[in-house]
Amino acid sequence: MNPDLAIDLFKSTVVFALYVVAPFLGVTLVIGLLSSIFQSVTSMNEQTLTFVPKLVALAGLAMVLTPWLLRSLSEFAIAVLTRMGTLGH
């Protein structure tokens, strides 16, 4: 295997992983920030006020993004499997 091809494959895998995870991280960040602001304004220090909204938002986002995630993951897997034939040369 050529080292340049291996590096390129690793780079594309990492970039794709960030591409797939970015919406979930963004929603978690926004919900966490809003719940932290709410807790500091109301002086309520309840652990479930940060956990439950994040859990509900991520579950809803996963349901909404499932078709996109499946399509993206299958396209990436097909692209990697087709490139495997050139990795052996």
Contacts in CASP RR format, 6 or more apart in sequence:
PFRMAT RR
TARGET T0000
AUTHOR 0000-0000-0000
METHOD contacts of the structure
MODEL  1
MNPDLAIDLFKSTVVFALYVVAPFLGVTLVIGLLSSIFQSVTSMNEQTLT
FVPKLVALAGLAMVLTPWLLRSLSEFAIAVLTRMGTLGH
1 87 0 8 1.000
1 88 0 8 1.000
2 87 0 8 1.000
2 89 0 8 1.000
5 83 0 8 1.000
5 86 0 8 1.000
5 87 0 8 1.000
6 87 0 8 1.000
9 80 0 8 1.000
9 83 0 8 1.000
9 87 0 8 1.000
13 80 0 8 1.000
16 72 0 8 1.000
16 76 0 8 1.000
19 72 0 8 1.000
20 69 0 8 1.000
20 72 0 8 1.000
20 73 0 8 1.000
23 61 0 8 1.000
23 65 0 8 1.000
24 58 0 8 1.000
24 61 0 8 1.000
24 62 0 8 1.000
27 57 0 8 1.000
27 58 0 8 1.000
27 61 0 8 1.000
28 54 0 8 1.000
28 57 0 8 1.000
28 58 0 8 1.000
31 53 0 8 1.000
31 54 0 8 1.000
31 57 0 8 1.000
32 50 0 8 1.000
32 53 0 8 1.000
32 54 0 8 1.000
34 53 0 8 1.000
35 49 0 8 1.000
35 50 0 8 1.000
35 53 0 8 1.000
35 54 0 8 1.000
36 50 0 8 1.000
38 44 0 8 1.000
38 49 0 8 1.000
39 45 0 8 1.000
39 46 0 8 1.000
39 49 0 8 1.000
39 50 0 8 1.000
END
